[in-house]
Amino acid sequence: MIQGQYRYSILQVPEAVTPLKLRGHLRKEIEAVQATAKNEEDIILIRLFVLEKVLFGLGQKKVDSILHGIVAKCPNIQRIELEPLSRPLSAEEMQEAAEDAQANLEALTQRVMATKGLGAPTA
């Protein structure tokens, strides 16, 4: 049985971050998310928004390599969902992304509970 928390973190790479600075920026941000894990059983998913021009500047293989390398060093980070952007998200759009992630998390929790025969979680 999982004893830790299961949560999403939403990150957006600032417009000023160039392809050459992406690895360092992501390492710092993702390690900060990792540091928020309260115990070794916490599971963290990250939804990462990055401008397309930064991704294209590096290429898919390099981006994958960067993300895999960072995740390998962060035991609580289960997955990074990469979301390419043509323009930066506004505060309202970031809030919508957070709400969408929360809804996905709640749906997943319901499916897991139903599969395990535990019914709906209680508050």
C-alpha positions in Angstrom: 0.0 0.0 0.0 1.3 3.5 -0.9 1.8 5.6 2.2 3.1 8.8 0.7 1.4 11.7 -1.1 0.7 11.7 -4.8 0.8 15.2 -6.4 1.5 17.3 -9.5 3.9 20.2 -9.7 3.4 22.7 -12.5 6.5 24.4 -13.9 7.0 26.9 -16.7 10.4 27.7 -18.0 10.8 31.5 -18.2 11.1 33.1 -21.6 14.7 34.3 -20.8 16.0 30.7 -20.5 17.9 29.8 -23.7 18.6 26.2 -24.9 22.1 26.5 -23.4 20.7 27.4 -20.0 17.8 24.9 -20.0 19.7 22.0 -18.3 20.9 24.1 -15.4 17.5 25.8 -14.9 15.6 22.5 -15.0 18.0 20.8 -12.6 17.6 23.7 -10.1 13.8 23.8 -10.4 13.2 20.0 -10.3 15.6 19.5 -7.4 13.6 22.1 -5.5 10.4 20.2 -6.2 12.2 17.0 -5.1 13.2 18.7 -1.9 9.5 19.2 -1.0 8.9 15.4 -0.7 8.2 14.7 2.9 9.1 11.0 2.7 10.5 8.4 0.3 7.1 7.1 -0.7 5.8 10.5 -2.0 5.2 10.4 -5.8 5.5 13.6 -7.7 4.5 14.2 -11.3 5.7 17.4 -13.1 3.9 19.1 -15.9 6.6 21.2 -17.5 5.8 24.0 -20.0 8.7 25.0 -22.3 8.7 27.3 -25.3 9.0 25.4 -28.6 11.9 27.6 -29.7 14.0 26.2 -26.7 13.0 22.6 -27.4 13.8 23.0 -31.1 17.1 24.6 -30.3 18.2 21.5 -28.4 16.4 18.7 -30.4 14.3 15.9 -29.0 17.1 13.5 -28.1 19.0 16.1 -26.1 15.8 17.2 -24.3 15.0 13.6 -23.5 18.5 13.1 -22.2 18.3 16.1 -19.9 15.0 15.1 -18.5 16.0 11.4 -17.9 19.2 12.5 -16.2 17.4 14.8 -13.8 14.6 12.3 -13.0 17.3 9.6 -12.4 18.7 11.8 -9.6 15.3 12.6 -8.0 13.8 9.5 -6.5 10.3 11.0 -5.9 9.8 12.4 -9.4 7.9 9.7 -11.2 7.4 11.4 -14.5 7.8 14.7 -16.3 5.0 15.7 -18.8 6.5 18.0 -21.3 4.2 20.6 -22.8 5.6 22.7 -25.7 4.4 26.3 -25.9 4.3 28.7 -28.8 4.1 31.6 -26.2 4.4 31.8 -22.4 1.3 31.0 -20.4 -0.5 33.7 -18.5 -1.2 33.4 -14.8 -4.8 32.4 -15.6 -3.6 29.7 -18.0 -1.2 28.4 -15.4 -4.1 28.2 -12.9 -6.1 26.3 -15.5 -3.2 23.9 -16.0 -3.0 23.3 -12.2 -6.8 22.7 -12.0 -6.5 20.2 -14.9 -3.6 18.4 -13.2 -5.6 18.2 -10.0 -8.6 16.8 -11.9 -6.4 14.2 -13.5 -4.9 13.3 -10.1 -8.4 12.9 -8.5 -9.5 10.7 -11.5 -6.5 8.5 -11.1 -7.1 8.2 -7.4 -10.6 7.1 -8.0 -9.5 4.5 -10.5 -6.9 3.1 -8.2 -9.3 3.0 -5.3 -11.9 1.2 -7.4 -9.3 -1.3 -8.7 -8.3 -2.1 -5.1 -11.9 -2.4 -4.0 -11.5 0.4 -1.5 -14.3 2.6 -2.6 -14.0 6.4 -2.6 -11.4 8.0 -0.3 -12.7 9.7 2.8 -11.7 13.2 3.8 
